[in-house]
Amino acid sequence: MNNYLDKIKNDELPIIKFDKLSKFIWIDHGFTTRIGGVSKGIFSSLNLSFSRGDNIDDVFENYRIIGKKIGYDISDFVASDQTHTTNIKVVTNKDKGKGITLKKDYSDIDGFITKEKGIVLFTYFADCVPLFFADPVKKIIALSHSGWKGTVNKMGQVTVNKMVSEYNCKKDDIVCAIGPSICKKCYEISRDVADEFIKAFSKQEVNEFL
C-alpha cells in the first residue's frame, strides 16, 4: 500500500489499492481520499456525502470523476447506509444506482456482498475500519464498514459467514484487506468502550489491541 501512498501528491484522483487484492484481475478495488474532487470550502475536495450540506451538483460530479477514473457510470454504483450495525446486504444488478442516482429501499446496512459483475460497491468510513473481502474461487466480493461497534460485534466474522452461507464460500479461500483508519495513537477511547471490548474478546485478544 505504501507504493500507492507515495503517488498521492502526483495523482489528480489518488486511489489506494492493496497488493493482495490487486493480483485478482477479475475485480477492481480502491480506497479514495479527500483529494481529487470539485467540492469547495469545508467539503474540499472529494466529498461523497449528500447529507452534510455540500452542493448536490458538486457531490454528483465527484462521483462522476470516480466513475471516469475506474471506467463505470454512476448508475452502476450502490451505496451503503451504515449505522454501525453488522447488517449485510446481498447486492444484485437490480440494486444498481441505489444511494446515488436512485433512492435506497434499505437502511441500516454496513456491508455489501455480491457475485454480480459490473457493480461498484460503495461504503463510507471516516475514521472507521474498511474491510475488503474477495473469494477468488467463487468470484465473490464483499465490503464492510467496521467502527468500534462493528469490531466489538465481529463484523469481519459476520461478513465471512455471510459469504459462506449465501454462496458456499470456503473460509480458507477468502482474502481480506484492512483499509486505512484512525490509529490508536490518534484516538483515545473511553472506559465504557474499552469495557465492551473486554467483554467481547479474550484477554489475549484485548492485549493485542493495546
C-alpha positions in Angstrom: 0.0 0.0 0.0 2.9 2.4 0.7 3.7 2.4 -3.1 0.3 4.0 -3.7 0.6 6.5 -0.9 3.8 7.8 -2.5 1.8 8.7 -5.6 -1.0 10.7 -3.9 0.5 14.1 -4.5 1.0 13.5 -8.2 -2.4 12.0 -8.9 -5.5 14.0 -9.7 -7.6 11.3 -8.1 -5.5 9.1 -5.9 -7.0 5.7 -5.1 -5.2 3.5 -2.5 -5.0 -0.2 -3.5 -3.9 -3.3 -1.8 -1.3 -5.7 -3.2 -3.1 -8.8 -2.1 -6.3 -7.8 -4.0 -4.6 -6.2 -7.0 -3.4 -9.6 -8.1 -7.0 -10.6 -8.9 -7.7 -9.4 -12.4 -11.4 -10.2 -12.2 -12.0 -7.3 -9.7 -11.0 -3.7 -9.2 -10.9 -2.1 -5.8 -9.7 1.0 -4.1 -10.0 3.5 -1.2 -10.4 7.1 -2.1 -9.0 10.1 -0.2 -10.4 13.6 0.1 -8.2 14.6 -2.9 -9.4 15.0 -6.4 -13.0 16.4 -6.4 -14.7 19.7 -7.0 -16.3 20.4 -3.6 -15.3 23.6 -2.0 -14.6 25.1 1.4 -15.0 22.7 4.3 -16.1 20.0 1.9 -13.0 20.3 -0.2 -12.4 18.4 -2.4 -13.7 14.9 -2.9 -16.8 15.0 -0.7 -19.1 12.0 -1.3 -21.8 12.7 1.2 -25.2 14.1 0.1 -26.2 14.8 3.7 -23.6 17.2 5.0 -24.8 20.4 3.3 -22.5 20.3 0.3 -23.7 21.5 -3.1 -25.5 18.5 -4.6 -24.2 19.1 -8.1 -20.7 19.0 -6.8 -21.2 15.7 -5.0 -22.6 14.2 -8.2 -19.6 15.5 -10.1 -17.3 13.9 -7.5 -18.9 10.5 -8.2 -18.7 11.1 -11.9 -15.0 11.8 -11.5 -14.5 8.5 -9.7 -16.6 6.7 -12.4 -14.5 8.1 -15.2 -11.3 7.1 -13.3 -12.5 3.5 -12.9 -14.5 3.1 -16.1 -18.0 2.9 -14.7 -21.1 5.1 -14.8 -22.5 6.3 -11.5 -25.7 4.4 -12.3 -23.6 1.3 -11.6 -22.8 2.4 -8.1 -24.5 1.0 -5.0 -24.1 2.9 -1.7 -24.4 1.6 1.8 -26.4 3.1 4.6 -24.1 2.4 7.5 -25.3 2.9 11.1 -22.7 0.8 13.0 -24.7 -2.5 12.7 -23.5 -5.8 11.4 -26.2 -6.0 8.7 -25.0 -7.1 5.3 -27.0 -6.8 2.1 -26.6 -9.2 -0.9 -26.4 -6.9 -3.9 -27.7 -7.7 -7.4 -28.0 -5.8 -10.7 -31.4 -4.7 -9.5 -29.7 -2.5 -6.9 -27.6 -0.5 -9.3 -27.8 3.2 -8.7 -29.3 2.9 -5.2 -28.0 5.6 -2.8 -26.5 7.6 -5.7 -28.9 8.0 -8.7 -31.8 6.2 -7.1 -33.3 6.2 -3.6 -32.3 3.4 -1.3 -35.0 0.9 -0.4 -32.9 -0.4 2.5 -31.5 1.0 5.7 -29.0 0.1 8.5 -26.7 -1.6 6.1 -23.0 -1.7 7.0 -21.8 -4.3 4.5 -22.3 -5.5 0.9 -21.7 -8.8 -0.8 -22.2 -9.7 -4.4 -21.4 -12.2 -7.2 -22.6 -9.9 -10.0 -20.2 -8.3 -12.4 -20.4 -4.6 -13.3 -21.5 -3.4 -9.9 -19.4 -0.8 -7.9 -20.0 -1.2 -4.2 -19.6 2.0 -2.1 -19.2 2.1 1.7 -18.1 5.0 3.8 -15.7 5.1 6.7 -14.4 8.4 8.0 -12.1 7.1 10.8 -13.7 3.7 10.9 -12.2 0.5 9.6 -12.8 -0.6 5.9 -12.8 -4.3 5.3 -12.4 -5.7 1.8 -13.1 -9.3 1.0 -12.6 -11.5 -2.1 -13.1 -15.2 -2.8 -11.0 -15.9 -5.9 -12.5 -19.4 -6.3 -16.2 -18.4 -6.2 -15.6 -14.9 -7.6 -17.4 -13.3 -4.7 -16.6 -9.9 -3.2 -17.7 -8.1 0.0 -17.1 -4.7 1.6 -17.8 -3.9 5.2 -17.7 -0.9 7.5 -16.4 -1.7 11.0 -16.3 1.0 13.6 -15.8 0.2 17.2 -19.3 -1.2 17.5 -18.8 -3.3 14.4 -15.5 -4.5 15.6 -17.0 -5.5 19.0 -19.7 -7.3 17.2 -17.2 -9.0 14.9 -18.2 -7.5 11.6 -15.3 -9.3 9.8 -16.5 -12.7 11.0 -20.1 -11.8 10.2 -19.1 -10.9 6.7 -17.1 -14.1 6.1 -20.0 -16.1 7.5 -22.4 -14.3 5.1 -20.2 -15.2 2.2 -20.2 -18.9 3.3 -24.0 -19.0 3.9 -25.0 -17.2 0.7 -22.5 -18.5 -1.8 -21.0 -21.6 -0.1 -17.5 -19.9 0.0 -14.8 -21.7 1.9 -13.2 -19.6 4.6 -9.7 -20.6 3.7 -10.2 -19.2 0.2 -11.3 -15.8 1.3 -8.7 -13.0 1.2 -9.2 -9.9 3.3 -7.6 -6.4 3.3 -7.9 -3.9 6.1 -8.1 -0.3 4.7 -6.9 3.0 6.2 -8.4 4.0 9.5 -7.6 6.1 12.6 -4.9 4.6 14.7 -4.6 4.2 18.5 -2.1 7.0 18.7 -4.7 9.4 17.4 -7.8 8.2 19.1 -8.4 7.5 22.8 -11.4 5.5 23.7 -13.5 6.0 26.9 -13.7 3.4 29.6 -17.2 2.3 28.6 -16.0 1.4 25.1 -13.0 -0.4 26.5 -15.3 -2.5 28.7 -17.2 -3.6 25.6 -14.0 -5.0 24.0 -13.1 -6.7 27.3 -16.5 -8.4 27.3 -16.3 -9.4 23.6 -12.7 -10.6 23.3 -10.3 -12.8 25.3 -7.6 -11.3 27.4 -5.0 -12.2 24.9 -7.0 -10.6 22.1 -7.6 -7.4 24.1 -3.8 -7.2 24.8 -3.2 -7.3 21.0 -5.3 -4.1 20.7 -3.1 -2.3 23.2 
